[in-house]
């Protein structure tokens, strides 16, 4: 295991666990409408009901992707990154790429409300 494995593995683990930790209050409906924290689309601010529905949906989607990010982080410790630079780039950008997926899904959900 080299430094790239350790750094990327821990970054992905931390990113996934942070996303899960930030999503749990949204999933439980404990966050009131605000402009800083949560899934914030125009439709989210239409009503309290929309706010909670959209944020619960978004939190579920984020948690699912975050679990995948954690699994990527664990797998990173065992992958041959030195010999495979394209794989290293994919793993390095995995959290950013994977957070876009639930964001788009949440936006589509919000538009249907």
C-alpha positions, 0 to 999 in steps of 0.5 A, spaced: 500 500 500 502 506 498 501 513 500 496 514 494 492 508 497 492 511 504 490 518 502 484 517 497 482 511 501 481 516 507 478 521 503 473 517 500 471 514 507 471 521 511 467 524 505 462 518 505 461 518 513 460 526 513 455 526 507 451 520 512 452 524 518 449 531 514 444 527 511 441 524 518 438 530 520 434 532 514 432 525 513 429 525 520 425 532 518 429 536 524 432 541 519 427 547 518 427 551 512 433 555 511 438 558 506 444 554 508 443 547 510 439 542 506 436 541 499 435 548 496 431 548 490 426 554 489 420 548 490 423 546 497 421 553 499 414 553 496 412 550 503 414 547 509 411 540 507 415 541 500 421 543 504 421 536 508 419 532 503 424 534 498 429 534 504 427 527 506 428 524 499 434 528 498 437 525 504 435 518 502 439 519 496 445 522 499 446 516 504 445 511 498 451 514 494 455 516 501 455 508 502 457 507 495 463 512 497 465 509 503 465 502 499 470 505 494 474 508 500 475 501 503 476 498 496 482 503 495 486 500 500 487 494 496 487 497 489 494 497 485 493 505 484 501 506 482 500 502 476 493 505 474 493 512 473 486 512 470 483 508 476 486 513 481 483 519 477 476 516 478 477 514 485 479 521 486 473 524 483 468 519 486 465 523 491 464 529 487 461 525 481 457 521 486 454 527 490 451 529 483 447 523 482 443 524 488 442 532 487 439 531 480 435 525 482 432 530 488 431 536 483 427 531 478 423 529 485 422 536 486 419 538 480 414 533 480 411 536 486 
